[in-house]
Amino acid sequence: MNDDLTVGVLSLHNSKETKAILNAVDDLGYGTEWLRAENTSVSIDGGAVSIEPDVDVVTNRLLLSNTPQPCEELGIANVFEGTRPMLNTPEATMTAMHKFAAATTLADAGVPVPDALLALGSDTLTRRREEFGSEAVYKTSIGTHGGGTWKVGPDEAVNAMVGNRYAFLQDLIERDGEKHRDLRVYVVGDDLIGAMHRYAPDGDWRTNVSLGGDVRDATEQLTDEIRDIVRDATDAIGLDYAGVDLIEGEDGWYVLEVNPTAGFKGFFEATGTSPAPYIAKLAIERAGGTIDDDLVKSIARTLDDSVPAARPQPSHTSEQEIVPIGYTEEVLVSGTSDSKTVYAKSDTGATRTSIDTSLAAEIGAGPIKSKMRVKSGSSKRSKVRPIVDIVVGVGGRRHTVAANVEDRSHMEYPLLLGRDILEHYHVDVARRADAEDDEVELEE
């Protein structure tokens, strides 16, 4: 073990990728620290800035697209960048996480991207919808795992914002007669360590592995053109490591996204190569250490995402509390064309969130991505319900879920929260948001 050099991974979550990077650094013989709430602080003493635990280089793994307050975490990352060398700087990560900002940066650098339109007003976005043909992609500027991404038809109104996030239109790039797929290339420093094709699952057009997309190795299919586009895209954004997503149209390749926190699981499944040791090597070298390339290749044949030795032990005072949610809650539900604030009922017995047909129409939920057959109550006959993507805001958090659409006009609440949302909360059945409002009205 080389105790003279320590790599810190800045990560406030428990992702498998963070664990894999820490384990890879350890396997390469260098010290590790997992920088998170339980063990990390920054001090200013007499004008000198110091961090605890002390590290020589920081790998930034903050998931800004998943946090309700990305500016807070960007500020934290800026603090560390000012004191130590950092992989994936806050500025580059901020540009990459905002998909439209990334697209404009790439376009300015001459990297091919699909035509797109972001408007600050819904009237403008809807009025210019026809510029994008019979089908267009409509997506939130910040999102992950395919959430907040829809296909919209020519007559569908689109909203400038989905919940509290701006959304934009983009050309749908497809090749006639081919199953929808894209290409992800993983880049670390100057090296392209591999590539995979991602195929959309049945009933969907998005290729994300988290949504059930199929993956196949495409490393041997990397042409010089693709390699140049990928390197140019990563350099334009300023990232040290990323998953670059491309799609091939009738007239060439386009970059869809440059992802600073791309997952490892699907890539390893397709290519047999883990990006973690390559990221670890780059961090060690950035701090002045040296690494044997053959050792990196050997470690990369395994994806070790077990709990690392550097995982700090939580204390009773620092352990994150599960946020409570009531039997009923006031939530913001969003679709492609509008957002509505409604009362929702929590149902821990329901696997999936359900939305009333009328409410789904009001917010522009859809298009229908699949259908499910369900039995309701004591009825022996089953019903078929369409499944649509909606965004639900609860207590400052946002959840993109595949909800089933049903006629709830005879029920008290137009939205039922299932375990796909409730798994993130503690349900307090004694708390009712609507009951509290009733009490206020009585007092007045």
Secondary structure, 3 states (H helix, E strand, C coil): CEEEEEEEEECCCCCHHHHHHHHHHHHCCEEEEEECCCCCEEEEECCEEEEECCCCEEEECCCHHHCCCHHHHHHHHHHHHCCCCEECCHHHHHHHHCHHHHHHHHHHCCCCCCCEEECCCHHHHHHCHHHHCCCEEEEECCCCCCCCEEEECCCCCCCCEECCEEEEEEECCCCCCCCCEEEEEEEECCEEEEEEEEECCCCCCCCCHHHCCEEEECHHHCCHHHHHHHHHHHHHHCCCEEEEEEEEECCEEEEEEEECCCCCHHHHHHHCCCCHHHHHHHHHHHCCCCCCHHHHHHHCCCCCCCCCCCCCCCCCCCCCCCCEEEEEEEEEEECCCCEEEEEEEECCCCCCCEEEHHHHHHHCCCCCCEEEEEECCCCCCEEEEEEEEEEEEECCEEEEEEEEEECCCCCCCCEEECHHHHCCCEEEEEEEHHHHHHHHHHHC
